[in-house]
Amino acid sequence: MKNHQNDTGCTALTQAVFPGITLIRLSVHAQEGHLENLCRTSTEALEIFHCREGRMELNIGGDFCYVSPGDLLIARAAKISPLVCFPLRHYHGLIVRVDIQQAPHCLSSILRDVNVQPQVIAERFCGSQDSYIARCNPSFEHIFSEMYAIPDAVKEGFAKIKVLELMLFLSVFDTQVTQAGHRGLSPAQVHLAKSVATYQLQHMGERYTLNQVATIFGVSRTCIKNSFKAVYGVSFYSFIKAGKMESAAYMLEHTDKPIVEIAGEHGYENSSKFANAFRSVKGISPGAYRQQNQKTYEAGKTRAHAYAVFG
């Protein structure tokens, strides 16, 4: 088992399960990362993604696809751009990578009666299209949920069982069950959503309506609404509010500014409305949040003062 970690906030724990079959536990706290850094040794591979938390953006064959909690996505590695983005700046999930050239021709060579051929699985899901996605389906959720909580003492053996179970399940999975919402986004749609998000977060002191933003960018209200939802998985207003509250939380923790001043800097003239918005996102009032985190801030100031005095 190998732990791949870099200074961009991406951690990948890789485990060779069978010859040519690798299980990767991915934890990300960054805006982007590279799949090439996750032990991708061949583009002749099938990659099976499952999202537990966050959101992943993949460029597959020129179209942008998004994986949300509970989603299963299957694609050929050769079709996936190495650069992967994480719109919410965090992601936890699994990747099962099956190298078609190195994996056993049939998994019955590993366990009797598991008559599953990786090449057939690849053709089944990606024969006539670049990728396949099933949105949050209970029929496969139990397989992945157990893969996230494997006890260390039995990690290697348990992973083998779960990967075989997954491959066996995929061999009989009804591919007509759901591909709802799989239509990829064009680069122009993605660029629009990200440009709007950047603009809004750079103008936190303003309170723009969706109509006003649409006018600024010269597109329709519906265009922004749909693109934003597709990229970030939440509504325009929910995303902006969450971004403002994260910024406000940072100020509460790392500055001595009065709460009313912080509220104003984030577009709230009424501190009561700011408190309600903050509580809806963080689950706690601004004052209580500052009180809980003030010790960390004060300790940091004390250390900085001591360093300044004593060098």
MIMAR-177554 format. One line per field, with one value per residue (C-alpha): residue in three letters; chain; y, x, z. Coordinates in steps of 0.02 Angstrom, whole numbers. Layout:
N
aa: (ALA, ...) $
ch: (A, ...) $
Y: (Y, ...) $
X: (X, ...) $
Z: (Z, ...) $
REM end
This chain:
311
aa: (MET, LYS, ASN, HIS, GLN, ASN, ASP, THR, GLY, CYS, THR, ALA, LEU, THR, GLN, ALA, VAL, PHE, PRO, GLY, ILE, THR, LEU, ILE, ARG, LEU, SER, VAL, HIS, ALA, GLN, GLU, GLY, HIS, LEU, GLU, ASN, LEU, CYS, ARG, THR, SER, THR, GLU, ALA, LEU, GLU, ILE, PHE, HIS, CYS, ARG, GLU, GLY, ARG, MET, GLU, LEU, ASN, ILE, GLY, GLY, ASP, PHE, CYS, TYR, VAL, SER, PRO, GLY, ASP, LEU, LEU, ILE, ALA, ARG, ALA, ALA, LYS, ILE, SER, PRO, LEU, VAL, CYS, PHE, PRO, LEU, ARG, HIS, TYR, HIS, GLY, LEU, ILE, VAL, ARG, VAL, ASP, ILE, GLN, GLN, ALA, PRO, HIS, CYS, LEU, SER, SER, ILE, LEU, ARG, ASP, VAL, ASN, VAL, GLN, PRO, GLN, VAL, ILE, ALA, GLU, ARG, PHE, CYS, GLY, SER, GLN, ASP, SER, TYR, ILE, ALA, ARG, CYS, ASN, PRO, SER, PHE, GLU, HIS, ILE, PHE, SER, GLU, MET, TYR, ALA, ILE, PRO, ASP, ALA, VAL, LYS, GLU, GLY, PHE, ALA, LYS, ILE, LYS, VAL, LEU, GLU, LEU, MET, LEU, PHE, LEU, SER, VAL, PHE, ASP, THR, GLN, VAL, THR, GLN, ALA, GLY, HIS, ARG, GLY, LEU, SER, PRO, ALA, GLN, VAL, HIS, LEU, ALA, LYS, SER, VAL, ALA, THR, TYR, GLN, LEU, GLN, HIS, MET, GLY, GLU, ARG, TYR, THR, LEU, ASN, GLN, VAL, ALA, THR, ILE, PHE, GLY, VAL, SER, ARG, THR, CYS, ILE, LYS, ASN, SER, PHE, LYS, ALA, VAL, TYR, GLY, VAL, SER, PHE, TYR, SER, PHE, ILE, LYS, ALA, GLY, LYS, MET, GLU, SER, ALA, ALA, TYR, MET, LEU, GLU, HIS, THR, ASP, LYS, PRO, ILE, VAL, GLU, ILE, ALA, GLY, GLU, HIS, GLY, TYR, GLU, ASN, SER, SER, LYS, PHE, ALA, ASN, ALA, PHE, ARG, SER, VAL, LYS, GLY, ILE, SER, PRO, GLY, ALA, TYR, ARG, GLN, GLN, ASN, GLN, LYS, THR, TYR, GLU, ALA, GLY, LYS, THR, ARG, ALA, HIS, ALA, TYR, ALA, VAL, PHE, GLY) $
ch: (A, A, A, A, A, A, A, A, A, A, A, A, A, A, A, A, A, A, A, A, A, A, A, A, A, A, A, A, A, A, A, A, A, A, A, A, A, A, A, A, A, A, A, A, A, A, A, A, A, A, A, A, A, A, A, A, A, A, A, A, A, A, A, A, A, A, A, A, A, A, A, A, A, A, A, A, A, A, A, A, A, A, A, A, A, A, A, A, A, A, A, A, A, A, A, A, A, A, A, A, A, A, A, A, A, A, A, A, A, A, A, A, A, A, A, A, A, A, A, A, A, A, A, A, A, A, A, A, A, A, A, A, A, A, A, A, A, A, A, A, A, A, A, A, A, A, A, A, A, A, A, A, A, A, A, A, A, A, A, A, A, A, A, A, A, A, A, A, A, A, A, A, A, A, A, A, A, A, A, A, A, A, A, A, A, A, A, A, A, A, A, A, A, A, A, A, A, A, A, A, A, A, A, A, A, A, A, A, A, A, A, A, A, A, A, A, A, A, A, A, A, A, A, A, A, A, A, A, A, A, A, A, A, A, A, A, A, A, A, A, A, A, A, A, A, A, A, A, A, A, A, A, A, A, A, A, A, A, A, A, A, A, A, A, A, A, A, A, A, A, A, A, A, A, A, A, A, A, A, A, A, A, A, A, A, A, A, A, A, A, A, A, A, A, A, A, A, A, A, A, A, A, A, A, A, A, A, A, A, A, A) $
Y: (0, 170, 344, 480, 656, 822, 1004, 1042, 961, 795, 630, 461, 295, 162, -25, -158, -276, -397, -393, -243, -190, -48, 30, 215, 310, 493, 639, 815, 989, 1088, 1159, 1041, 891, 775, 595, 559, 577, 439, 290, 295, 180, 150, 237, 66, 59, 70, 190, 172, 326, 337, 500, 502, 689, 847, 861, 812, 887, 777, 824, 667, 675, 865, 872, 911, 783, 803, 672, 708, 608, 434, 442, 305, 351, 232, 292, 239, 322, 373, 485, 574, 733, 716, 883, 858, 1000, 1004, 1148, 1140, 1128, 962, 784, 609, 458, 296, 248, 68, 63, -90, -104, -208, -268, -322, -382, -566, -606, -679, -655, -839, -866, -778, -848, -989, -946, -760, -768, -585, -520, -341, -313, -358, -237, -99, -133, -143, 30, 123, 32, 161, 311, 389, 364, 302, 380, 320, 447, 398, 222, 117, -42, -11, 107, -35, -100, 65, 114, -39, 0, 164, 79, -70, -115, -105, -282, -354, -213, -314, -465, -363, -251, -405, -465, -296, -268, -441, -400, -236, -317, -455, -326, -223, -377, -388, -205, -138, 3, 70, 105, 283, 400, 547, 710, 634, 757, 840, 1026, 1122, 1218, 1381, 1332, 1285, 1445, 1549, 1468, 1485, 1665, 1711, 1625, 1716, 1883, 1859, 1806, 1956, 2070, 2000, 2169, 2183, 2097, 2057, 1974, 1840, 1961, 2090, 1962, 1901, 2080, 2102, 1944, 1974, 1809, 1752, 1721, 1541, 1513, 1563, 1469, 1305, 1315, 1358, 1214, 1092, 1144, 1171, 1058, 1196, 1349, 1517, 1595, 1445, 1448, 1635, 1627, 1482, 1574, 1731, 1635, 1543, 1711, 1783, 1633, 1664, 1845, 1796, 1678, 1780, 1961, 2069, 2158, 2184, 2064, 2208, 2265, 2089, 2079, 2241, 2183, 2035, 2133, 2123, 2291, 2202, 2103, 1997, 1937, 1904, 1799, 1697, 1668, 1619, 1498, 1417, 1377, 1345, 1284, 1409, 1596, 1713, 1759, 1578, 1532, 1670, 1618, 1436, 1482, 1633, 1528, 1474, 1654, 1720, 1581, 1629, 1812, 1763, 1658, 1797, 1925, 1812, 1786, 1974, 2009, 1866, 1830) $
X: (0, 69, 24, 44, 34, 85, 87, -71, -186, -213, -185, -204, -187, -159, -176, -132, -280, -246, -126, -179, -315, -284, -393, -362, -433, -433, -440, -429, -430, -385, -460, -372, -258, -179, -231, -61, 10, -104, -5, -82, 37, -69, -205, -272, -369, -546, -571, -719, -753, -864, -892, -922, -907, -879, -883, -765, -753, -684, -650, -698, -678, -696, -855, -859, -942, -974, -976, -1075, -1098, -1163, -1125, -1037, -940, -849, -733, -583, -425, -372, -526, -501, -397, -261, -312, -459, -549, -644, -770, -806, -620, -640, -672, -670, -695, -630, -557, -545, -422, -424, -280, -356, -186, -120, -277, -328, -426, -561, -578, -625, -437, -442, -604, -702, -873, -831, -843, -811, -698, -633, -630, -815, -853, -761, -858, -1021, -1007, -892, -910, -1014, -980, -835, -910, -1058, -1130, -1263, -1329, -1338, -1408, -1444, -1410, -1222, -1204, -1183, -1031, -939, -995, -907, -749, -729, -727, -611, -524, -334, -312, -406, -382, -296, -411, -570, -523, -503, -677, -758, -673, -729, -904, -902, -844, -972, -1108, -1057, -1066, -1254, -1296, -1434, -1351, -1522, -1563, -1502, -1396, -1504, -1410, -1259, -1257, -1088, -1061, -968, -809, -906, -1038, -906, -808, -966, -1009, -831, -816, -978, -920, -753, -837, -959, -827, -722, -869, -929, -981, -1112, -1281, -1312, -1470, -1462, -1538, -1403, -1264, -1343, -1339, -1156, -1106, -1223, -1315, -1487, -1536, -1579, -1409, -1317, -1438, -1421, -1232, -1203, -1308, -1222, -1046, -1064, -1212, -1300, -1400, -1321, -1381, -1331, -1154, -1133, -1201, -1086, -936, -976, -1000, -834, -748, -840, -790, -608, -623, -711, -569, -419, -467, -538, -661, -835, -966, -1069, -918, -888, -1072, -1059, -904, -1005, -1155, -1264, -1320, -1428, -1323, -1474, -1494, -1307, -1319, -1463, -1366, -1209, -1306, -1389, -1219, -1108, -1240, -1188, -1204, -1060, -1029, -1023, -910, -788, -791, -754, -610, -541, -418, -331, -320, -259, -129, -65, -52, 42, 167, 192, 220, 344, 439, 444, 509, 632, 674) $
Z: (0, -49, 11, -121, -53, -126, -74, -174, -45, -135, -45, -130, -38, -170, -145, -274, -256, -399, -547, -650, -527, -405, -271, -237, -89, -137, -16, -86, -9, -163, -321, -441, -456, -585, -613, -688, -513, -447, -512, -684, -777, -931, -1029, -1077, -916, -856, -711, -594, -486, -333, -239, -53, -17, -118, -307, -447, -622, -761, -941, -1037, -1224, -1224, -1120, -935, -819, -633, -496, -338, -176, -214, -400, -497, -654, -771, -909, -1010, -943, -1119, -1133, -966, -959, -824, -746, -628, -539, -375, -379, -192, -149, -60, -115, -40, -148, -223, -390, -447, -591, -703, -825, -965, -1025, -855, -767, -779, -937, -826, -639, -618, -615, -446, -377, -452, -527, -541, -730, -760, -898, -873, -1061, -1072, -930, -1024, -1183, -1088, -1010, -1130, -1295, -1386, -1275, -1181, -1009, -909, -752, -630, -508, -324, -340, -183, -281, -279, -130, -4, -98, -88, 87, 157, 58, 152, 322, 300, 465, 451, 514, 364, 238, 101, 106, 126, -21, -132, -86, -116, -284, -342, -280, -376, -538, -521, -489, -642, -752, -723, -689, -800, -896, -943, -760, -762, -861, -808, -805, -893, -1036, -1025, -1016, -1149, -1103, -1131, -1001, -873, -906, -880, -713, -647, -707, -618, -459, -462, -494, -351, -227, -275, -237, -72, -8, -144, -154, -337, -399, -530, -656, -620, -642, -804, -868, -818, -914, -1060, -1048, -994, -814, -857, -937, -778, -667, -763, -790, -607, -544, -663, -612, -424, -385, -289, -336, -376, -213, -105, -173, -147, 30, 75, 3, 101, 263, 243, 218, 368, 474, 432, 486, 648, 689, 632, 662, 801, 687, 762, 696, 626, 524, 457, 411, 313, 219, 158, 98, 254, 323, 451, 576, 622, 443, 437, 596, 523, 361, 456, 567, 416, 341, 493, 616, 748, 778, 729, 911, 969, 823, 869, 1052, 1008, 892, 984, 1084, 924, 866, 1034, 1047, 874, 924, 1083, 986, 860, 999, 1087, 925, 894, 1070, 1093, 911) $
REM end
